[in-house]
């Protein structure tokens, strides 16, 4: 049975650079393919900020309060590159943990994605948009769902309008796990949802070749409280909230970004991870 991870000695915090966006009046647009001639891949200018990121093992954080939790939850998946095995085994593991954490009545994993750190790639560079295998957000602070796209995701996963009308609350969780070994180069930072104001979140258009999406990017605020979990290993999973339809009393959005740990040895193994997204119905 999964259990909360115990505390592990580590530095209390690190200082690292995260990529916010500069405030603006126009809706940001991000292309996940080669944009039309003369247009940038990302229209919003980056606002790099050095922030303190707390090492939070054993700190007592909670999914419905700060927006995230770390769990000891070994997976029975033998090969995470085997998509069929991941769908058959890992999706079921995420469903079981989602129900255990939330008390929801039903959970549905609707996608998963493998990510691998690219050798020699600066963390905050744009890399290869659309590749989908670089660490999350290329260092950009974001939340995968906005108010609008969170509701849209519900209709995509549950196309039956009558079934949706019978629902009360629902939420979307992300399950983030190393698939190789301890993460020593590029961990994931998550922001305490209580420290994020609605005005910090900027609805941003994501353009794919065949569809449009919407995420939240973030402008910087000194109040933001950042956390990470040192040397996350394959037997652990970080669960964080991407959307919650309940408007008050619980965390709703958890901005996050990959970041470079300082003083990482040149021969450190490159991070490999999987993330799965899960819709939980109450």
C-alpha positions in Angstrom: 0.0 0.0 0.0 1.4 3.5 -0.8 2.5 5.6 2.1 3.8 9.1 2.6 7.6 9.4 2.1 9.7 9.8 5.3 12.0 12.7 5.8 15.5 12.5 4.2 18.4 14.8 5.3 19.2 17.3 2.6 19.9 21.0 2.2 17.0 23.1 3.6 16.7 25.0 0.3 18.4 25.8 -3.0 18.6 28.9 -5.1 17.7 28.5 -8.7 16.4 30.3 -11.7 12.8 29.9 -12.9 11.2 31.3 -16.0 8.1 33.4 -15.3 6.6 35.6 -18.1 6.6 39.4 -18.1 3.2 41.0 -17.6 1.6 42.2 -20.9 -1.7 43.2 -22.4 -1.9 40.6 -25.1 -2.9 36.9 -24.7 0.3 34.8 -24.8 0.6 32.3 -27.7 2.9 29.3 -27.7 3.6 27.2 -30.8 4.3 23.5 -30.5 5.5 23.4 -34.1 7.5 25.6 -36.4 5.5 28.9 -36.3 4.6 30.9 -39.4 7.4 33.1 -40.7 8.2 36.1 -38.6 6.4 34.8 -35.5 8.2 33.7 -32.3 7.6 30.3 -30.8 6.5 31.9 -27.6 5.1 35.5 -27.7 5.4 36.3 -24.0 8.8 37.5 -22.9 10.5 35.4 -20.3 11.2 36.9 -16.8 14.0 34.9 -15.2 13.9 35.1 -11.4 16.3 33.6 -8.8 14.1 32.0 -6.2 14.5 30.0 -3.0 13.2 26.4 -3.4 12.6 24.6 -0.2 13.5 20.9 0.2 10.2 19.5 1.5 10.6 15.9 2.4 8.8 15.3 5.7 7.3 18.8 5.8 3.7 17.6 6.1 2.4 19.2 2.9 -1.1 18.1 1.7 -2.8 17.8 -1.7 -5.8 19.9 -0.8 -3.8 22.5 1.0 -0.5 23.2 -0.6 -1.5 21.3 -3.7 1.0 18.4 -3.7 2.2 15.3 -1.8 5.1 12.9 -2.2 4.3 9.2 -1.8 6.3 6.0 -1.4 4.5 4.0 -4.2 6.7 1.4 -6.0 5.4 0.6 -9.4 5.1 -2.9 -10.9 5.9 -1.6 -14.4 9.0 -3.3 -15.7 9.5 -1.1 -18.8 8.1 2.4 -18.9 8.9 2.6 -22.6 6.3 -0.1 -23.2 3.2 2.0 -23.8 0.9 -1.0 -23.5 2.3 -2.0 -20.2 2.1 1.6 -18.9 -1.6 1.8 -19.9 -2.3 -1.6 -18.4 -0.3 -1.5 -15.2 0.6 2.1 -14.4 -2.7 3.7 -15.2 -4.4 1.3 -12.8 -1.8 2.1 -10.1 -2.4 5.9 -10.5 -6.2 5.3 -10.3 -5.8 3.4 -7.1 -3.6 6.1 -5.5 -5.9 8.9 -6.7 -8.9 7.4 -5.0 -6.9 6.7 -1.9 -5.7 10.3 -1.7 -8.9 12.1 -2.5 -11.8 9.8 -1.5 -13.2 10.2 -5.0 -15.7 7.7 -6.3 -14.1 7.2 -9.7 -10.8 8.1 -11.4 -9.7 8.0 -15.0 -6.1 8.3 -16.3 -6.5 10.0 -19.7 -2.8 10.4 -20.8 0.8 9.9 -19.9 4.1 11.3 -21.3 7.7 10.3 -20.9 10.3 13.1 -20.6 14.0 12.9 -21.0 16.6 15.6 -20.3 18.5 16.4 -23.5 22.3 16.2 -23.2 23.9 19.7 -23.4 20.6 21.6 -23.5 20.4 24.6 -21.2 17.4 24.1 -19.0 15.7 27.4 -19.8 16.3 27.3 -23.5 13.4 26.7 -25.7 14.8 23.3 -26.9 12.6 21.6 -29.5 9.0 22.7 -29.1 6.7 19.9 -29.8 9.2 17.2 -29.0 7.4 16.4 -25.8 10.3 14.7 -24.2 12.3 17.5 -22.6 11.7 18.2 -18.9 8.4 19.9 -18.0 7.9 23.3 -19.5 11.6 23.8 -20.3 11.9 25.7 -17.0 8.8 27.9 -17.6 6.5 28.3 -14.7 3.1 27.0 -15.8 0.0 25.0 -14.8 -1.3 22.5 -17.4 -4.9 23.6 -17.2 -6.7 26.9 -16.9 -10.3 27.4 -15.7 -11.6 26.9 -19.2 -9.4 24.0 -20.3 -10.0 22.2 -17.0 -13.7 22.2 -17.8 -13.0 21.3 -21.4 -11.0 18.3 -20.3 -14.0 17.0 -18.4 -16.1 17.0 -21.5 -13.4 15.2 -23.5 -13.0 12.4 -20.9 -16.7 12.2 -20.2 -18.5 13.1 -23.5 -21.9 12.1 -22.1 -23.6 15.4 -21.2 -26.1 13.7 -18.9 -23.3 12.0 -17.0 -21.5 15.3 -16.6 -24.7 17.0 -15.2 -24.9 14.4 -12.4 -21.3 15.3 -11.2 -20.5 17.5 -8.3 -16.8 18.3 -7.8 -14.0 16.9 -10.0 -10.3 17.5 -10.1 -7.3 16.7 -12.3 -4.1 15.3 -10.7 -0.6 14.9 -12.1 1.5 11.9 -11.1 5.3 12.6 -11.6 7.9 9.9 -11.2 11.5 9.2 -12.1 11.8 6.1 -14.3 15.6 5.7 -14.2 17.0 6.5 -10.7 17.4 9.3 -8.3 16.9 12.7 -9.9 20.1 14.6 -9.3 20.1 17.2 -12.2 16.7 18.6 -13.0 14.0 18.0 -10.4 10.5 19.5 -10.5 9.6 22.5 -8.4 6.0 23.0 -7.3 4.5 26.2 -6.0 2.4 26.3 -2.8 -1.1 26.9 -4.2 -1.9 29.1 -1.3 0.8 31.5 -2.3 -0.6 32.0 -5.8 -3.1 34.7 -6.5 -5.6 34.6 -9.4 -3.9 37.7 -10.9 -0.6 35.7 -11.2 -2.1 33.2 -13.6 -2.2 34.2 -17.3 -4.3 32.2 -19.7 -2.1 31.3 -22.6 -2.9 29.7 -25.9 -1.1 26.5 -27.0 -1.2 25.9 -30.7 -0.7 22.4 -32.1 -0.9 21.3 -35.7 -4.3 19.9 -35.2 -5.8 21.6 -32.2 -5.7 24.5 -29.7 -5.1 24.3 -26.0 -4.9 26.6 -23.0 -2.7 26.6 -20.0 -1.8 29.1 -17.3 1.6 30.7 -17.3 2.6 32.8 -14.4 3.9 36.3 -13.6 6.3 36.6 -10.7 5.2 37.5 -7.2 7.5 37.7 -4.1 4.9 35.7 -2.1 5.3 32.5 -4.2 6.6 29.6 -2.0 8.5 27.0 -4.0 9.2 23.4 -3.0 11.0 20.3 -4.3 11.8 16.8 -3.2 15.5 15.9 -3.3 16.7 12.9 -5.2 13.3 11.5 -6.1 13.7 7.8 -7.0 11.7 5.3 -9.1 9.8 4.0 -6.1 8.4 7.5 -5.3 5.7 9.6 -6.9 4.9 13.3 -6.6 1.2 13.9 -6.9 0.0 17.5 -7.5 -3.2 19.3 -8.3 -3.6 20.7 -11.8 -7.3 21.7 -11.5 -10.1 21.5 -9.1 -13.7 22.6 -9.8 -14.3 23.4 -6.2 -14.0 27.2 -6.1 -12.9 27.6 -2.4 -11.5 25.7 0.5 -9.0 23.5 -1.4 -6.0 24.0 -3.7 -7.0 24.4 -7.3 -3.9 25.1 -9.4 -0.2 24.2 -8.7 2.2 26.0 -10.9 5.4 24.1 -11.5 8.6 24.0 -13.5 11.7 21.9 -14.0 14.9 23.6 -12.7 18.6 23.0 -12.7 20.1 22.1 -9.3 23.3 24.1 -8.6 26.7 22.4 -8.6 25.6 19.2 -10.5 28.6 17.1 -11.6 29.1 17.1 -15.4 28.8 13.3 -15.4 25.5 13.2 -13.4 22.9 11.0 -15.0 20.2 12.8 -17.0 16.7 12.8 -15.6 14.1 10.5 -17.1 10.6 10.8 -15.9 6.9 10.0 -16.6 3.9 12.0 -15.9 0.3 10.8 -15.9 -2.8 12.9 -15.7 -5.9 11.6 -14.0 -9.5 12.9 -13.7 -11.0 12.3 -10.3 -14.8 12.4 -9.9 -16.5 13.0 -6.6 
